[in-house]
């Protein structure tokens, strides 16, 4: 694995820090999948789990889509891999390919970056009729950092199981 990630700064505005940490975690997930073919990326952790590196990429595409587009912008769009709001459905990547999963994930990351760039403030809120409350851009970005950090820990173990690669 080649580490092309740009580490978050030690000082900056709140927005710069949130953006940098989120991008760092996105780059970490991509790095954990680097150099692996479809078969290796579909390699599951252990029965009965369907979790794989490719499944994590698909899952994070759904998370990006949901929190930035569905929650923050209140877009009425479906999930990519589930008709029933089942985020675990994305984990089963048995019929998926790198091109499909990374294509969806990268597209959602670009949507998320655009939404964040266009928002005038971290305090800007998306109204959530489904929840009955507003959700700030700050909360969305913090939630995504949390999701990536948690799942990048899974990616560490999955990558080690595929080819013994550890670190970073």
Backbone as CSV, one residue per row, in Angstrom:
resi,resn,N_x,N_y,N_z,CA_x,CA_y,CA_z,C_x,C_y,C_z
1,UNK,0.840,-1.180,0.000,0.000,0.000,0.000,0.884,1.241,0.000
2,UNK,0.571,2.135,-0.891,1.260,3.414,-0.929,0.382,4.445,-0.240
3,UNK,0.974,5.177,0.687,0.199,6.156,1.446,0.261,7.515,0.757
4,UNK,-0.815,7.860,0.027,-0.915,9.142,-0.664,-1.787,10.124,0.115
5,UNK,-2.183,9.743,1.318,-3.091,10.592,2.085,-2.396,11.881,2.524
6,UNK,-3.187,12.927,2.608,-2.712,14.194,3.161,-3.262,14.270,4.576
7,UNK,-2.371,14.301,5.543,-2.796,14.344,6.936,-3.505,15.638,7.273
8,UNK,-4.467,15.567,8.173,-5.187,16.770,8.581,-4.219,17.760,9.235
9,UNK,-4.496,19.064,9.084,-3.628,20.067,9.711,-3.794,20.053,11.231
10,UNK,-2.802,20.581,11.911,-2.881,20.680,13.368,-3.530,21.985,13.800
11,UNK,-3.743,22.867,12.848,-4.362,24.147,13.151,-5.138,24.607,11.929
12,UNK,-6.291,25.196,12.149,-7.096,25.728,11.055,-8.479,26.068,11.565
13,UNK,-9.294,26.588,10.679,-10.672,26.886,11.071,-11.422,25.578,11.305
14,UNK,-12.532,25.686,11.965,-13.338,24.485,12.228,-13.711,23.787,10.924
15,UNK,-14.117,24.552,9.949,-14.539,23.977,8.679,-13.373,23.298,7.967
16,UNK,-12.209,23.965,7.957,-11.019,23.365,7.333,-10.652,22.059,8.017
17,UNK,-10.747,22.031,9.327,-10.406,20.824,10.078,-11.392,19.691,9.785
18,UNK,-12.688,19.995,9.810,-13.687,18.970,9.516,-13.498,18.419,8.105
19,UNK,-13.326,19.310,7.141,-13.129,18.905,5.747,-11.880,18.026,5.615
20,UNK,-10.790,18.432,6.253,-9.530,17.684,6.149,-9.631,16.305,6.798
21,UNK,-10.251,16.228,7.975,-10.388,14.926,8.629,-11.297,14.002,7.826
22,UNK,-12.368,14.541,7.270,-13.265,13.720,6.457,-12.544,13.212,5.214
23,UNK,-11.813,14.085,4.541,-11.067,13.653,3.352,-9.966,12.655,3.699
24,UNK,-9.338,12.824,4.846,-8.305,11.880,5.287,-8.902,10.486,5.471
25,UNK,-10.068,10.430,6.091,-10.708,9.124,6.297,-11.197,8.525,4.987
26,UNK,-11.668,9.350,4.068,-12.046,8.844,2.746,-10.829,8.243,2.056
27,UNK,-9.709,8.955,2.128,-8.476,8.468,1.501,-7.974,7.191,2.162
28,UNK,-8.220,7.050,3.459,-7.810,5.840,4.171,-8.571,4.628,3.644
29,UNK,-9.869,4.762,3.450,-10.646,3.643,2.910,-10.148,3.259,1.522
30,UNK,-9.901,4.247,0.671,-9.388,3.960,-0.675,-8.030,3.264,-0.599
31,UNK,-7.166,3.714,0.308,-5.840,3.124,0.448,-5.929,1.659,0.882
32,UNK,-6.854,1.351,1.759,-6.996,-0.030,2.237,-7.405,-0.979,1.107
33,UNK,-7.994,-0.436,0.056,-8.439,-1.255,-1.075,-7.429,-1.256,-2.232
34,UNK,-6.408,-0.433,-2.114,-5.435,-0.261,-3.191,-4.742,-1.566,-3.576
35,UNK,-4.627,-1.782,-4.867,-3.879,-2.922,-5.383,-4.596,-4.257,-5.341
36,UNK,-5.842,-4.274,-4.941,-6.597,-5.522,-4.850,-7.570,-5.638,-6.011
37,UNK,-7.750,-6.868,-6.496,-8.720,-7.137,-7.544,-10.101,-7.388,-6.968
38,UNK,-11.069,-7.551,-7.853,-12.458,-7.747,-7.435,-12.611,-8.904,-6.456
39,UNK,-12.001,-10.022,-6.766,-12.125,-11.207,-5.905,-11.614,-10.924,-4.500
40,UNK,-10.458,-10.281,-4.402,-9.886,-9.974,-3.085,-10.754,-8.944,-2.348
41,UNK,-11.263,-7.972,-3.074,-12.109,-6.955,-2.458,-13.435,-7.530,-1.955
42,UNK,-13.876,-8.629,-2.576,-15.119,-9.290,-2.141,-14.874,-10.300,-1.021
43,UNK,-13.645,-10.535,-0.662,-13.294,-11.514,0.365,-13.954,-11.136,1.688
44,UNK,-14.725,-12.071,2.248,-15.499,-11.802,3.465,-14.667,-12.047,4.718
45,UNK,-15.084,-11.367,5.792,-14.350,-11.466,7.045,-14.450,-12.867,7.650
46,UNK,-15.648,-13.281,7.978,-15.881,-14.617,8.528,-17.378,-14.882,8.563
47,UNK,-17.784,-16.139,8.368,-19.210,-16.456,8.408,-19.772,-16.150,9.794
48,UNK,-20.983,-15.690,9.871,-21.960,-15.485,8.816,-21.898,-14.086,8.194
49,UNK,-20.909,-13.287,8.576,-20.820,-11.914,8.096,-20.617,-11.857,6.581
50,UNK,-21.243,-10.871,5.948,-21.029,-10.627,4.517,-20.069,-9.453,4.317
51,UNK,-19.477,-8.961,5.395,-18.600,-7.800,5.349,-17.335,-8.063,4.541
52,UNK,-17.040,-7.143,3.632,-15.829,-7.199,2.808,-15.372,-5.759,2.565
53,UNK,-14.174,-5.598,2.028,-13.707,-4.257,1.687,-14.636,-3.605,0.669
54,UNK,-15.051,-4.359,-0.331,-15.959,-3.816,-1.336,-17.310,-3.464,-0.717
55,UNK,-17.745,-4.286,0.225,-18.982,-3.991,0.945,-18.876,-2.707,1.755
56,UNK,-17.698,-2.452,2.337,-17.502,-1.197,3.074,-17.569,0.003,2.148
57,UNK,-16.978,-0.122,0.962,-17.033,0.973,-0.012,-18.488,1.235,-0.399
58,UNK,-19.235,0.174,-0.669,-20.655,0.328,-1.022,-21.433,0.955,0.140
59,UNK,-21.168,0.481,1.352,-21.844,1.010,2.534,-21.559,2.504,2.689
60,UNK,-20.306,2.900,2.521,-19.964,4.313,2.689,-20.541,5.170,1.566
61,UNK,-20.751,4.598,0.398,-21.467,5.325,-0.658,-22.887,5.628,-0.190
62,UNK,-23.526,4.651,0.437,-24.879,4.847,0.962,-24.895,5.871,2.101
63,UNK,-23.883,5.828,2.962,-23.810,6.756,4.087,-23.629,8.188,3.576
64,UNK,-22.708,8.382,2.624,-22.516,9.714,2.032,-23.825,10.203,1.412
65,UNK,-24.449,9.325,0.622,-25.700,9.669,-0.070,-26.785,10.063,0.923
66,UNK,-26.917,9.275,1.975,-27.981,9.497,2.944,-27.771,10.782,3.741
67,UNK,-26.590,10.960,4.308,-26.393,12.090,5.217,-26.286,13.425,4.502
68,UNK,-25.636,13.466,3.352,-25.536,14.750,2.667,-26.752,15.045,1.799
69,UNK,-27.209,14.082,1.035,-28.295,14.360,0.084,-29.679,14.140,0.691
70,UNK,-29.887,13.018,1.373,-31.219,12.727,1.914,-31.485,13.498,3.207
71,UNK,-30.514,13.497,4.132,-30.728,14.149,5.421,-30.527,15.662,5.307
72,UNK,-29.349,16.095,4.867,-29.061,17.532,4.865,-29.856,18.284,3.802
73,UNK,-29.896,17.776,2.581,-30.624,18.477,1.519,-32.073,18.018,1.368
74,UNK,-32.466,17.002,2.112,-33.825,16.471,2.077,-34.254,16.061,0.671
75,UNK,-33.320,15.465,-0.074,-33.655,14.945,-1.400,-34.403,13.625,-1.238
76,UNK,-35.419,13.457,-2.015,-36.208,12.223,-1.980,-35.634,11.257,-3.011
77,UNK,-34.497,10.649,-2.652,-33.830,9.697,-3.541,-33.653,8.375,-2.807
78,UNK,-33.710,7.277,-3.532,-33.566,5.966,-2.882,-32.107,5.663,-2.560
79,UNK,-31.903,4.675,-1.721,-30.570,4.133,-1.542,-30.190,3.413,-2.837
80,UNK,-28.917,3.155,-3.019,-28.447,2.497,-4.240,-28.678,0.991,-4.175
81,UNK,-28.400,0.373,-3.025,-28.437,-1.086,-2.938,-29.561,-1.638,-2.067
82,UNK,-30.506,-0.808,-1.680,-31.610,-1.303,-0.872,-32.865,-0.486,-1.123
83,UNK,-33.969,-1.175,-1.264,-35.258,-0.504,-1.403,-35.902,-0.250,-0.044
84,UNK,-35.322,-0.810,1.011,-35.953,-0.777,2.325,-35.115,-0.077,3.387
85,UNK,-34.226,0.840,2.981,-33.360,1.560,3.922,-32.517,0.611,4.772
86,UNK,-32.072,-0.471,4.187,-31.228,-1.439,4.883,-29.774,-1.170,4.511
87,UNK,-29.060,-0.460,5.382,-27.670,-0.114,5.100,-26.762,-1.343,5.084
88,UNK,-27.175,-2.401,5.746,-26.375,-3.627,5.756,-26.422,-4.338,4.400
89,UNK,-27.439,-4.067,3.609,-27.546,-4.705,2.294,-26.337,-4.395,1.428
90,UNK,-25.747,-3.234,1.607,-24.570,-2.848,0.820,-23.365,-3.723,1.134
91,UNK,-23.336,-4.316,2.329,-22.195,-5.153,2.707,-22.047,-6.371,1.809
92,UNK,-23.163,-6.906,1.329,-23.093,-8.095,0.491,-22.699,-7.687,-0.922
93,UNK,-21.399,-7.709,-1.163,-20.854,-7.278,-2.447,-20.489,-8.468,-3.320
94,UNK,-21.128,-9.609,-3.082,-20.762,-10.836,-3.793,-20.878,-10.701,-5.309
95,UNK,-21.782,-9.895,-5.813,-21.927,-9.731,-7.257,-21.381,-8.411,-7.759
96,UNK,-20.681,-7.687,-6.902,-20.212,-6.343,-7.232,-18.782,-6.362,-7.782
97,UNK,-18.411,-5.253,-8.379,-17.049,-5.074,-8.892,-16.469,-3.785,-8.330
98,UNK,-15.147,-3.678,-8.403,-14.474,-2.448,-7.991,-15.064,-1.259,-8.749
99,UNK,-15.224,-1.411,-10.068,-15.718,-0.310,-10.898,-17.089,0.167,-10.433
100,UNK,-17.987,-0.784,-10.155,-19.337,-0.423,-9.721,-19.317,0.264,-8.353
101,UNK,-18.668,-0.354,-7.373,-18.669,0.166,-6.007,-17.928,1.495,-5.906
102,UNK,-16.731,1.544,-6.482,-15.958,2.783,-6.406,-16.599,3.880,-7.246
103,UNK,-17.228,3.533,-8.358,-17.931,4.528,-9.160,-19.033,5.196,-8.367
104,UNK,-19.823,4.388,-7.655,-20.913,4.930,-6.839,-20.366,5.746,-5.671
105,UNK,-19.351,5.219,-4.997,-18.774,5.901,-3.842,-18.151,7.237,-4.250
106,UNK,-17.337,7.217,-5.295,-16.688,8.454,-5.736,-17.702,9.504,-6.186
107,UNK,-18.771,9.072,-6.827,-19.825,10.013,-7.239,-20.496,10.641,-6.013
108,UNK,-20.774,9.830,-4.990,-21.400,10.360,-3.779,-20.460,11.292,-3.020
109,UNK,-19.178,10.957,-2.986,-18.200,11.833,-2.330,-18.183,13.191,-3.033
110,UNK,-18.229,13.196,-4.352,-18.245,14.467,-5.091,-19.519,15.260,-4.808
111,UNK,-20.664,14.585,-4.732,-21.909,15.269,-4.346,-21.748,15.896,-2.953
112,UNK,-21.197,15.111,-2.035,-21.021,15.590,-0.657,-20.099,16.795,-0.604
113,UNK,-19.006,16.732,-1.328,-18.067,17.866,-1.349,-18.727,19.117,-1.917
114,UNK,-19.512,18.956,-2.956,-20.212,20.106,-3.549,-21.191,20.711,-2.554
115,UNK,-21.951,19.849,-1.899,-22.935,20.320,-0.919,-22.232,21.087,0.195
116,UNK,-21.142,20.538,0.694,-20.400,21.192,1.770,-19.824,22.523,1.304
117,UNK,-19.223,22.545,0.116,-18.631,23.783,-0.419,-19.681,24.873,-0.612
118,UNK,-20.858,24.471,-1.091,-21.908,25.440,-1.400,-22.637,25.966,-0.159
119,UNK,-22.527,25.254,0.940,-23.209,25.674,2.168,-22.473,26.862,2.772
120,UNK,-23.207,27.889,3.115,-22.599,29.102,3.634,-22.024,28.976,5.032
121,UNK,-22.477,27.991,5.781,-22.082,27.898,7.183,-22.246,26.470,7.684
122,UNK,-21.434,26.117,8.668,-21.598,24.814,9.326,-22.890,24.777,10.132
123,UNK,-23.395,25.960,10.458,-24.638,26.050,11.226,-25.872,25.919,10.346
124,UNK,-25.667,25.950,9.039,-26.778,25.782,8.117,-27.414,24.420,8.367
125,UNK,-28.713,24.398,8.386,-29.415,23.164,8.730,-30.276,22.678,7.590
126,UNK,-30.327,21.382,7.469,-31.282,20.740,6.592,-32.490,20.362,7.435
127,UNK,-33.666,20.705,6.998,-34.862,20.376,7.775,-35.257,18.931,7.509
128,UNK,-35.562,18.245,8.573,-35.909,16.845,8.476,-37.326,16.571,8.933
129,UNK,-38.279,16.604,7.998,-39.648,16.300,8.401,-39.774,14.893,8.979
130,UNK,-38.963,13.957,8.483,-39.023,12.578,8.986,-38.609,12.518,10.451
131,UNK,-37.671,13.389,10.869,-37.184,13.377,12.247,-37.857,14.432,13.095
132,UNK,-38.465,15.427,12.423,-39.091,16.506,13.146,-38.114,17.524,13.705
133,UNK,-36.900,17.558,13.171,-35.915,18.535,13.638,-34.909,18.845,12.532
134,UNK,-34.180,19.933,12.727,-33.146,20.316,11.782,-31.839,19.604,12.123
135,UNK,-30.993,19.446,11.108,-29.690,18.817,11.273,-28.660,19.746,10.648
136,UNK,-27.654,20.151,11.423,-26.646,21.084,10.915,-25.625,20.364,10.024
137,UNK,-25.007,21.135,9.152,-23.919,20.603,8.323,-22.793,20.106,9.219
138,UNK,-22.523,20.785,10.317,-21.492,20.361,11.270,-21.777,18.934,11.763
139,UNK,-23.034,18.689,12.141,-23.399,17.357,12.640,-23.225,16.310,11.549
140,UNK,-23.601,16.638,10.322,-23.462,15.695,9.204,-21.989,15.345,8.998
141,UNK,-21.129,16.357,8.980,-19.708,16.101,8.764,-19.101,15.297,9.912
142,UNK,-19.475,15.630,11.139,-18.975,14.859,12.281,-19.458,13.413,12.233
143,UNK,-20.706,13.223,11.835,-21.223,11.856,11.731,-20.452,11.061,10.674
144,UNK,-20.155,11.676,9.551,-19.394,10.984,8.496,-17.992,10.640,8.978
145,UNK,-17.340,11.539,9.703,-16.012,11.245,10.248,-16.102,10.038,11.175
146,UNK,-17.112,10.013,12.015,-17.336,8.884,12.927,-17.525,7.581,12.148
147,UNK,-18.367,7.615,11.120,-18.632,6.413,10.313,-17.360,5.898,9.649
148,UNK,-16.615,6.804,9.012,-15.378,6.380,8.349,-14.368,5.835,9.349
149,UNK,-14.191,6.510,10.473,-13.213,6.052,11.459,-13.545,4.636,11.936
150,UNK,-14.805,4.403,12.213,-15.239,3.082,12.678,-15.016,2.026,11.607
151,UNK,-15.440,2.333,10.386,-15.331,1.342,9.319,-13.906,1.189,8.788
152,UNK,-13.076,2.211,8.935,-11.677,2.043,8.556,-10.968,1.070,9.493
153,UNK,-11.431,0.987,10.729,-10.915,-0.057,11.624,-11.272,-1.443,11.103
154,UNK,-12.483,-1.590,10.594,-12.869,-2.867,9.971,-12.005,-3.122,8.742
155,UNK,-11.765,-2.074,7.963,-10.960,-2.219,6.741,-9.547,-2.682,7.070
156,UNK,-8.986,-2.224,8.186,-7.651,-2.680,8.609,-7.630,-4.200,8.749
157,UNK,-8.630,-4.716,9.455,-8.681,-6.164,9.702,-8.979,-6.946,8.421
158,UNK,-9.875,-6.411,7.593,-10.202,-7.082,6.341,-8.975,-7.155,5.429
159,UNK,-8.244,-6.066,5.314,-7.058,-6.053,4.442,-6.007,-7.025,4.960
160,UNK,-5.810,-7.053,6.257,-4.846,-8.001,6.824,-5.261,-9.438,6.495
161,UNK,-6.560,-9.706,6.551,-7.041,-11.050,6.222,-6.874,-11.412,4.755
162,UNK,-6.908,-10.432,3.872,-6.773,-10.693,2.440,-5.334,-11.026,2.066
163,UNK,-4.391,-10.175,2.503,-3.012,-10.391,2.044,-1.946,-10.105,3.093
164,UNK,-2.363,-9.950,4.352,-1.395,-9.734,5.427,-0.906,-8.312,5.579
165,UNK,-1.372,-7.400,4.743,-0.933,-6.010,4.811,-1.529,-5.329,6.034
166,UNK,-0.675,-4.707,6.818,-1.109,-4.001,8.018,-0.518,-2.595,8.031
167,UNK,-1.069,-1.768,8.883,-0.507,-0.430,9.092,-1.320,0.667,8.484
168,UNK,-0.965,1.870,8.903,-1.576,3.127,8.444,-3.074,3.011,8.443
